[in-house]
């Protein structure tokens, strides 16, 4: 690591060490501590161990297991009365771990990041998944008589929407008022979510285009992959400079949090791109729920065609990293024929955490099963969540732990889009030909 990187991480660590008063208020908000009861699996414990390494009282290798098991949900930061930036401690530790060749999570993350960066490859993978589903391979691999190992590894292969990305989101229009960040996973696996966002925004009278920004690099960043994260930031900085620099809306909690943190990440990764460019991206990025709510007067009347009971799961990075808590609920509450039922611990992690559910399936499944129980207790027909990983995790978990419940999992904006379309006259007047 360069001296600049080491110095920046050192400053972040020392500030976190100074700020933490070791009160333990964070413990009850930490999923790994709640499920293990192990202090080393808590934010306070990880900070204590990190400080011991920093002071030379503990070998760094002894800290790595505690870093690996952290979901990075940042619920501890919302609970902390001292506003400790715990994610800076986690970020510094994982960057160091990968630089030293430690940590079993690195290989899987590197492989997946390589795929996420290749748009053409993602397209091929998506087509293959749809074909495999049509031919019955998904159902075959998830059959009850299949070995548990196969069923566990394929449980996150859920049916993909046949809907294609709206043509208006297939190219960048520098004259549009808003740019929707398509990302990587959502662009190919969840085009229906993007189309729903387009429907709602155009019904509000906005012109919308695709953002020039590509993969945000969140997966690489969360695993301490400096080189891969640098590549994402550099490519997006170049794309931003060549664009009209309009407001960038994110409908993925994790991606939005990552883009908003670009200025800080650029410093920590010793990026050679202009810091002002990354700061511009961070400043221009807004969560779509917060944006729509801020422009609520422009929303048409919202009414679902039939009565629906809905519960809301707060994505970790939308809730704790971005601090967007009220807007999604406020939007849903104004939809007619929609009854919003609160969920116990709605801001608690679902166990997805990027690819945590693949790296630590046993603990992730325990967290997921608890979340399914909370969803079932609401009596909801639909659970909504604003992050792709959470959407996949909840769909898979409900299919495994509550297969007869038939609870639908949607993005909040999909419900808004359905409510807009329920009023054909106002929707058709706002819809543009594709």
SULVENSUL-V745632 format. One line per field, one symbol per residue. phi: phi as a letter, one per 20 degrees, with the letter a starting at -180 (. if undefined). psi: psi as a letter, one per 30 degrees, with the letter a starting at -180 (. if undefined). Layout:
phi: ???
psi: ???
This chain:
phi: .fffffffffffffffffffdlfnffgfeefffgedmeffecgffffffffffgenebfggfeggfffeffmfmffffeffelfegffffffffffgffemdnffffffffffffffdffffffffffffffffenfffffdffefggfffffdfeedgefffefggfdebedfeffccefemdffgdecfffffffffffffeneeccffffegfnfgfffdmeffffgfffffffffffedelegdedddgfffffffegfffgffdlfeffgffffffffeecffffffffdggeffgdbffcfbdccddeggfffeeemecegffffffeefmddedfdflfeefeoflmdgfeecgfffffffffffgfffffmfecddbdbfffgffffffffeebfefleedcegffffffffffdgfffffefdfd
psi: kleeeeeeeeeeeeeeeeekghfgffeffjeeeeffgkefgleeeeeeeeeeeefgfkkefffeeeeefkfgfgfeeefkffhkiefeeeeeeeeeeeeggljffeeeeeeeeeeffjeeeeeeeeeeeeeeeefgeeeefgkfflkeeeeefgfgjlkkkfklkkffgflkjfflekkkjfbdeeeefhfeeeeeeeeeeeffgkkklkkfkbkfgeeeefggieeeeeeeeeeeeeeeefafhlkjkkgjeeeeeeefgeeeeeefghkflkfeeeeeeeefkkkeeeeeefheffklkkkkflkkkklkkjkefeeeefgjeeeeeeeefgkkgkjjkkkkhfgkkffdhcgefeeieeeeeeeeeeeeeeeeffglfkkkkhkeeeeeeeeeeeeefhfffhkkklkefeeeeeeeffieeeeeffkkk.
